[in-house]
Amino acid sequence: MTAPVNISVLGSTGSIGTQVLDVVRRLGPDIVRVVGLGAQSNADLLIEQAREFQPVQACIGDESALECVGTALAGTPTRVCTSTAGFDELAVLPEADRIVISVAGTPGLSPTLAAIEAGKDVALASKEVLVAAGHLVMDAAKRKGVSILPIDSEHSAIFQCLNGEDRAAIEKIYLTASGGAFRDKPKEALASVTAEQALAHPTWRMGRKVTVDSATLMNKGLEIIEAKWLFGVEAERIEVVIHPTSIVHSMVRYADGSIIAQLGLPDMRLPIQYALVYPRRIDSELPRLDILQAGALEFRPVDWDKFECLKLAMEAARVGGTLAVTMNAADEVAVELFLAGKIGFLDIARVVGSTMAAHDSRPSPSLDEIYAADAEARTMAREIAATSC
């Protein structure tokens, strides 16, 4: 009998984290067992999760909530910690085999590197980790002999399409994009769209930030950079195509002209499960794609004039270094301001582009240089938004 996979989930109360735990419930403790849970600020949900799964350790990032969580979990097997150091502790738990990183933004970077150094396989959902520090993460993973298992549906699809194949024979990777909430709107109509409209994604149910990134196609730009690091493919060989129904999650074309695709319903739980139990395939009674009901599989080229954020991300992918860090940080600030009603939708690309233009990129940055570039870009983006939008 195969032993259960023991996991630590960082970001357990977020969109991906809650779906990870839904998959764990479906699989049962004989297949996957939760030994660590971490959340930034949602103390109530973290307490509820810890009472259900009885992990060895739980971490609440908000230090002001530590007493509340500790009191609620007193008398349980779960010890409680807090702060950034606490997340790093979760990442190196001796009881954990696999660490799920679903922490939003660059805060996921330190625990990812800590997990790798501790010899843990990483199930990675946080795009920003590889966007900001792909060279550090992949070099460390290679040195320590651990696996980086993608949770993103597109990268999980590519990972599956590459199984058993010679990566030297990759001719092109196709990243599919739904096109987001505004795929059928002309660019001139986007100046007046609202945050509520941007959050009305046609096929996926995701967190607010990634849903807005889907509407600008910045998410695909981030995914290009991720794919470059995960699969060792130049950005120029990765092409984004619009696929409105989100049935084909990605495709790989090989040197002989063959294209291998991975299909499934737009449901994050399937790629999550694949990352949790890889290399096994297990029936957890998730909904199935009925190929006879799927209809036509439509693909369209990207409108590069309309999706300026994707152009900016391609430039960051080409240059690399701290320019990718700057782009990511500026986008986080711009999306936050858009969701708060302080800038318009088209201003997101303006803020990101102006912040990138003001940055002097440094190649192969250290961890300290990454954090410094991130902080500098956030300050710059806010200044640009305040004076130019």
N, C-alpha and C positions, 0 to 999 in steps of 0.2 A: 504494500500500500504506500502511495506517495505521501510524504509528510506535507502538512499544510504550509503555505507561504505566509510568513509572518511579516506584516507590513506596518509601517509608520506613515501616517497621513498628515502632511503639513499643508494647512489650508483646508481643514476638514469641514468648515462651515460654509465655504463658498460654493459656487455653482458646480465646479468639477468635484470638489471634495464630497459634497452630499451625494453626488451620483456614484462616486467610488464606494461609498458606504452602502448605497442601494445594491450595487453589484455584490458586495461582500455578503449582504443579507441573502441574496439569491443563491450564492455559491455555498454558503454555510461554513462553519468553523473548521470542518474537516478539510476544506480546500484552501480558504484564506482566513487568517486570524489577525485582528487588529491589536497591535501592542503599543502603538503610540498615536496620539491625536494632538493637533496643534491648530489654533485659530488666533487671529489678530485681535479681534474685539468682541465677537459675538459670544459672550460668556454663557448666556442662557442655553444656546444650542450646543455649545461645547460640553456643558454639564450634562445635558440630555444624552448626547452621544457617548460620553464617558460612562454614564450609568448603564447604557445599553451594552457597550462592547467591553467594558472592564479592562481598559488598556493598562499597561505597566506604568505609563507616564502620559500626562496631558500638559500642554503648554498654552497659556494665554498671553499673547504678545502685549496687551495693554496691562501695564503693571498695576494700574489702579483697580483692576478687576481680580487681582491675585487672591486677595482675602476672600472675596465672594466665592470664587471657584474652589479654593482650598476648603472653605467651610462646607460647601455643598457636597464635596467628595470625601470629606472626613469619614473614616470607617470603611472606605472601599479599598480595593487593592491598588488604586491609582495614586501615585505621587504627583504633585503639581509643581510646575515651574513657570517662569515668565521671562520676557525680554528676548532679544536676539540670541543671547547665549542659550536660552531655553530651546529655541528652534534648532540650534546646532546640536544640543543634547539629543533631541528627538531623532536627528539624522544619523546619530552614531549609536543608537541603542543596541546593546549586545544581543538583545532578543530579536531584533529585526533582521530580516533577510533582504527586504526590498523597501526602498523609501519612495513614497509618492510625493512629488513636489508640485503642488498646485497653488503655491503662494503667488499672489499677483505682483508683478514688477520685479525689480532688481533685488528686493529682500530675499528672493529665492536663491540667490547666487551663493551666499555663504553656506547655507545648509547643504546645497548640492555638492559643493566642493568638499565639505566635511564628510558627507556620506561616501563619496568616492574614495577619499583618503582612508576611510574605515573599511573599505573593501565591499561596500554595499552596492547592489544593482539599483539603478535609479529609474523609476517610472516618471517621466517628465511631462508635465502639462504646461509649465510656465514658459511661454515663448521667449520672454525677456532674458532668461538665463543664457541661452545660446546666442541670442542677438547681441548681448553685451559682452559675453565672455566665451564664445564658442571655442576659441583657441585654447583657453585655459581648461575648460571642461573636457574637451575631447582628448587633449594631451594627457590630462590626469587619468581619464578613464582607460586610455591605452596603456599607460604606465602601470596602473593598478590591476588591469585585466578584468574590469567590470563592464557591465552592459548599460547603455543608455537606451531605455525602451520608450519610444514616443507614445504619448497619449492623444495628441492632436489627431483628429480623424484622418487628415490628409497624410501626415507623416506615418501614422500607423498603416495606412493603405500602401504607401511606398515601401515601407519595411516589409510588408507581406508580399508585395510584388517582387521584391528582391530575394526572397527566400530561395536558397539553392542556386542562385544565379551568379555569374561572374560580373562583379561590379565594373570591371574594366570594359565590359561590353555595353554599358549604358550609353545610349545615344542621346536621349532626352527624357526629362521628367516633366510630366504635365500635372500641375497643381490645379484642381478644379475649384471654382469659386461660384457661390450662388449668385453673386452680384449685389447682395444686400438689399436693404429696403428701397433703394433708389435706382436699381439696375435699369428700369424702363423709363426713368425720368430724364429729360434732356438737361444738360448742364445748366442752362439758363434758369431752370426752375428750382435749382438747388439753393439759390441765395436766400430763399425765404422759408426753407423747411425747418421744422421744429425737432427738438430732442425726442419728443414722443413719437414722431413719424420715423426718425432714425432707428428707434428701438423696436419698431414693428417688423422684425425679421420674417421673411416669407417662409422659411423652412426650419431654422434652428431656434432653440431656446437656450440662450447663453447669458453670461453676465453683461452688465451695461457697457463696460468699456470695450469688450471684444465685439459687441453688437454694433457699436458706432464704428469701430475699425473695419467691420465687414461692409458697412455702408460707404466708407471712403476707399476700400480695398487696401488700407494699410495692413490689415491682417495678412493679406497674401504677400505683401512685401516682407513682413516679419517672417512668414513661413518660408520664403525663398532663402533668407539668411539661415534659418534653422536647418533647412534641407541641405544647404551647402556644407554645413558642419557635420550634420548627422551622417550623410552619405558620401561625403568627399567628392562632390560634383560642383563644377564651376557654376556661378549664378547664370551665366550666359546659356547654359544647357537646361535651365529650368524655365518652363513657360506656363503662364497663368491663362486658363481658359474659363469662360463663363459657362456654367452648367446649372441652369435654373432649378432643377428638381433635386439637386444634391444626392443623387443616387450613386453616381460614380465618384468615389472620394479622391482618387488620384490614379495616374497611369504611368507606366514606364515603357519607353520604346527602346529596343535593343538594336545592336549593330546589324542584325539580319532583317530589320524592318518589323519584327513582331512587336505588338503592343500588349502588355499584360495590365489589366485593370482590377481594382478591388471595388465591389459594389455592396451596398447595404442601405438600410433605412437611415435617415438623418437622426441618429440616436447615439449620443456620446458613450453610452454604456457598453457598446460593443468594443470600440477601441480601448476603453478603460479595462475591460475584462481581459482583452488580449495582452495588455501590458502587465496586468497583475499575475496571470497564470502562465505566461509564455514559458516554454514552447507548447504548452498543452492547449487543446481546444475542448471546451466543456459546454454542455447544454445547460444554460441557466434560465431557459424559457423566456429569453428576450424575444420581442416581436420579430418576425421574419419578413424579408422582402419577398413579395409575390411577383416574380419576374413577368408574369402574364398581365399583371395590373400596372406595371411600371410605366407603360407607354413609351413614346419615342424618347430617345436619349439625345437631347439637343445640346450642342456646343456652339459658343459664339466667341469671336475674338474680343479682347479687351479694348474699350474705348480709352486710349491713353490720354487724350485731351481732357476727358471728363474725370478720370481717376488720377489726379496729380500726385496723391500720396504714394501710389504705387511707383510712379517714376522716381520720386525722392528715395524710396526704399531700394530701388534697383541701383541708384547711385551709391547709397550707403553699402550695399552688398558688394559693389565693384571696388570701392575704396577700402572698406573694412576699417579696422582700428577703432579709434574713439568716435569716428563719424557715425557708426551704427549706434553707439551708446547715446550720442547726442540726439540722433533722430528719434530713438525710442523714448527718451526722457521728454523731449519736446512734444511728442505725440501724446504722452500721458497727461501732460499739463494742458494741452490744447483741448483734448477730449473732456477733461474735467471742467474746463471753462465753458465749453459748448453745452455740456449737460446742465451746468448751472445757469445757462441763459446769458452768459457774459460775452460770448462771441458767436458769430454765425457759423453755419456748417462749412462754407467755403473758406472761412478763416482758419480752419484747422490746418489745411495745407500751407496757407500763407505763414502761419506761425512756425510750423515745422521747417519749411523751406528757408525762412529768414534765419532761424536759429542754426541750421546746418551751414548756411552761407557764412555766418560769423565765426564758425569754428575752424580751428587749425588742427586737422586730424593727426593723431599719433598712432603709428602702427604697433601691433602686438602689445597693447598696454598691460601693465601689471594690475592686480586687483585694486590697489590704492588709486592708480590712475583712472581706472574705470569708475570708481566711486566719485572721484573728483570731477571727472567729465560729466557724470550724471547730475551732480549738484549744480555745476556751472550751467549746464543746459537748462535745467529747471528754472533757475533764476533769470537767465536770458529770455526764455520763452515767455515768462510772465511779464517781463519788461516790454517785450515786443507786442504782446497782446494788449497791454495797457495803453501803449502809445500809437499803435498802428491799426487796431481793429475797432 
